[in-house]
Structures are given as structure tokens and as C-alpha cells.
Amino acid sequence: MRLLSTGSGKQGRSPVHHPLFARCYARFSVSAEGRLGLAGVREQLLAGLSGRVIEIGAGNGLNFAHYPGTVAEVVAIEPEPHLRKLALEAAVRAEVPVDVVPGAAEALPVKSEAFDAAVLSLVLCSVRNVPRALAEVRRVLRPGAEVRFFEHGRGGGRLMTLTQEALDRTVWPVLSGGCHLARDPVAALREAGFEPGPYRRMTLPENGPKLPMSFCALGTARRPGP
């Protein structure tokens, strides 16, 4: 049975509210699916998933079309109201059941050990408290469950890293909905107690100029068993 939190828009003001950035992001992200090859990255990110999946920071729901039919249900958390509205529209078109709900990564509104996998897709850059958010991801996953991640962050050598750090201290988070450029998602997962699995570093665009937001990691990690 398909579950959709269509009443979420009637709740109080979200703690995450970036109306201008959300609209810009929604337009850019759709064009980037083909132009930057992100549709293919999403296919790799989600291939082989099954069971109940929680997606943290679903944005405008561009992952939904790429979940394989072996997934029983996706619970998609999105705090930003405009992006959540777009995600609800994408959920209706998805071929697997998707329930879009409001909530912050640092306080997920779901039960402990309820999911077989978690998806982190371009979200750790913008959460306010990365360790707390990942502690929540670990809480809601069953022992041995998998994390699939596609994140951008620190990379490109010393000069690029210094540029990323300078932007993080000044204009970038203000202009980009709280995004940070110099975080290290793989290190953050390891520090949160996850066991990193296979992953690869990549740049987007692969053959274009290397920008401060170009350096990405795509891979898996696992919550340790009991």
C-alpha cells in the first residue's frame, strides 16, 4: 500500500527553510541529471537495494525513479517545505511505495532498528550536526544494515581544500542553503561507527573544470552487527 504524507504541508514552520535556494536547487538538479550524468550515478547508488529503506534529505525526490523493484518501501525524510512538496509529487510517480515525511536528520521521526538500508545523497554537506545525524542513521538501521552514500566534499589538493574552507567560513553556506564544501563524508561515517565498504572518489563533471563542489564519493558502509 502506498503511503504519502500529504498532510505534512499543514504543519508548522520547518526548522529548515530556504525558499530561494530550494527553487534554484530544484531547477539545477533536474538539468544536472543529464548534463552531469547524475542519473547514472543514482542508478549505481541504489542498485541492489531491498527491504525497507530510509532516505535522509530526499530533496525534490530525484532518487525515487531509480529504486529497484526489490525495495518494499522508502521512507524519505525532507525538512525543506518546497523541496518536500516536489518530493511528494515525485513519490506519486515512483514505481515503489514512497512515504515523504518532514523531519531533521538529527532527530529522525522513525523507530529504532526499523530499516534494512539508508541512503545519503548530497545531504551530509548541509546537515547542521553531522555526528548527531549519523548517530540517528545508526539508530534507525538494523544491525548489519547498509548505508549507500553519494556525497560531495573535501578534495582536489591543498590549494582547493583551502579554497573550500575559506568559502565555508564566508559566503557559501549562506548562498547554498547551509551547504559546506570541505566536509569529509567517508571519514564522518567511519567516526560515527560505520564500517566503510567499497567506495570510489569521483569528480563532477568528469571531463570539465574542477570546481570546489566537484569532488564526490560514491559507495557503501555498514552498521556493525550485534
Salt bridges, closest charged atoms under 4 A:
GLU33 OE2 - ARG42 NE 2.86
GLU43 OE2 - HIS66 ND1 2.63
GLU73 OE1 - ARG52 NE 2.85
GLU89 OE2 - LYS85 NZ 3.00
GLU113 OE2 - ARG223 NH2 3.47
ASP116 OD1 - ARG142 NH1 2.61
GLU136 OE2 - ARG139 NE 2.77
GLU146 OE1 - ARG148 NE 2.81
GLU146 OE2 - ARG222 NH2 3.79
GLU165 OE2 - ARG154 NH1 2.99
ASP184 OD1 - ARG201 NH2 3.89
